[in-house]
């Protein structure tokens, strides 16, 4: 397993500092397994792939990242803080009444958040709509990423989104599925086969291997949406 990543912004924590940032967030509603399953993938996206910074969060040409797996946002908040979207001191207020960092992200309160999320099954349909909206504006360069959990594939809304995006050739769309074996029904042949059947480009990788994640995230997929399945340890 290789976990070589780009250097973080000057003066901000690196990947090794994420655990410390996450421990700043306390409370009984942390959904810790859901958060920790996403740590590596989020880090690789924000440090090496996504073209968005605290200075460009309103730029029409930015990449968009949508957290569909919003019920466990601590890793997301820690990664945003580590990349300068807000001060790490904000993390200690997680889940409190006056804090912008709720148990589910709020796009109006969290700097860098593109959607409010937490109820499963919404992120991928919203990502499809985001790509269609960008196309309508003539913005074909921004990429749209959505992170979802494998259990979200139990939701019918995702199957409609998958079925539409492939034939529509939504090349700007990228879906990252964190597979911690928590789905109720699963999918015969594996998760990637569901996307492949609808015409998507796919890859299945070790969700803790940063180089494998980066290679899967950046592989070309002309004319097709991309789905990356990141396998991590089963939810305990």
N, C-alpha and C positions, 0 to 999 in steps of 0.2 A: 504494500500500500504506500503510495507516494502522496505526500501532502505539502508539496512545494507551491506556494502562492506568491502573488505579487506583493510588494511592500505596501502597507497601508498608508494613507495620507500622513504626512509628517506630523509627529507629535500625538498621533492617535494609536489606540491599541491594535495589535495584530491579531491573527487568528488565535494564538495562544492566550490572548487576553479575554476571549469571549466567555469562558467559564466564569471569570471574575465578574464580568458585566451582568451575566445572567443571575448570579447569586445576589446581586443588588435588588432584584425583584423578588419580593416575598409575598406570602399569602396562601390561602388554601385552594385557590382556583387557578393554579399555574399550568395545569395540563402539561406537566414536565416532559413525559415521553413524546408527546406530539411536538413539543418545541425542539427537543434535542435531536429528533430524527431529521430535522431540516438544517441543522447548523452548518454542516460541510457544504451542502449544495448552495445555501444562501451566501456563504462566504465566497465561493468561487464565482458566483454570479456577480456579486457587487464589487469584488476586487479585480475581476479579470474580464468580465463579459458585458455587463450592462453599461450603456452609454448614458448615464445620468449621474449627476453630482448635486450637492446641496445648492449649487449656483444655477443649475439648469432644470430644476424641478417644474418650472413653468414654461420651458422652451418647447414649442410645438414639435421640434425635431428630436426630442429625447426618446429614449427607449422607455417603455412602460412595463412595470412589474406589478402583477396583481397577486396578492396572497389570498388564495381561496381557502386554504387550510388555516383559517383565521382564529380557530378556537385555541391555538397554542402559539401565541405571537411573541413569546419572550425572546427566542432566538432572532426573530425578525427585528425586534426593537434593539437588541444588542448589536446586531450587524449595522443597523442604521446609525446608532450612536458611534460605533467604531469607525464609520465612514464620514462622520461630521455632520449628519443631518440634524442632530440636536445634541446638547451636552449630556454626558453620562450621568450627571447629577439628577436628571429627570427620571432615570430608571427607578430610583428608590421609592418614588411615589406610585409605582405600578398598581393599578386597580383601585386607587383611592378616589374619593369624590372629586377632588380638585385637579387630578392628574389628567393630562391628555392621553396617557397610555392606559387604555381600558383593557378588559379581558378579551375583547374583540377590537381590532383596529378600526378607527374612525378616520376617514379620509379628510375630514374637516379639521381634525385635531392633530394628527400625526404627520409631521413633515416628511414628505416623500411617499406617503401612502396614496395609491391611486383609487382604491375602492374601500368601502366599509365591508367587512366580511366576518364570517364565523358560522353562519348557517350553511351547511354543506351543500354543494352542488351549484353554486352561483358563479364561481370565478371563471370557469371555462366559457360558459355562454356570454359572460360580460367581455371576456377577451376576444371572442369571435366578433361581437358587436363593435369593440374598439378597433379591430383591424378594418372592419367594413367602414367605420367612420373615418379612419385615416385615409383609406382609399378614396372615399367620396371627396375628401379635401385635397386630393392629389399628393398626399404624404406617403410615399412608398418606401422611404428609407427607415423610419423608426420601426424597431422590432418590439413585439408585444410578448411578454413572458407571463405565464401563470403557473403558480405552484399549487398543487392539489395533493390530497392523500389518496391512497388506493381505495379506502372505504367510500370515497366520493363517487366511485364508479358504480355504486349501488343506486345512484340517483339518475332518474330518467332524463333530467335536463342535460346531463353531460353526454348521454348517448346521442341526443339530438344535435348537440354542438359538434361532436366528433363526426357524425354522419354528414353534416353540412360543410365543415371546414375542408375535408379532403377533396371532394368533387369541385368545390369552389376555388381550389388552388391557393389557399391563404398562406402564402410563403412567409409572410411576416409573423405568423403565429407560432409560438413555441410553448409547449406544455411540459412541465416537469412533474412527474408523478413520484411521490415518495412512497415506496412500497415497504411498509412495516408489518405486512400480513395481518391487517386489521379489517379487511373487507369481509362482509358477511357471506357473499356469494362467490367472489372470485371470478375468474374468467378462464374457460378452457383454452389451453395453449399458452397461457400467460397474458399479462396485461398488454404488452406491446402488440400482440396479435389483434386486439380489438381495434387499435389505431390503424394497423397495417391493412385490415380489411376495408377500411374507409379511405385508403389511398394516402395515408400519412407516411413520412419518413420516420424511422424509429431507431432507438438504441436502448439497450439495457445494460446498466453498469453498476459497479460497487458504489453505493452512495456515500462511502467514506473516503474514496480514493480521488483526491483533488485533480490529478492529471487525467484520469479516466473521465471524470465529470467535465473537465474543460474541453477535452477532445470531442465528447459527445455534444456539448453545447455549441461548439463552433464548426461542426461538420457541415459542409454545404448540402442543401436540399432544394435545388431549384424547382420552382413550381409546386411545391408541396409543403404543408405545415409539418412541423417537427415535434415528435414526442420523445422525451427521455425518461426512462423508468430507472429510478435510483433505488436500489435495494439496500435496506439497512436491517439491523437486528429486529426480530419480531417485537411488537409491543408487549411489554410485560404486564 
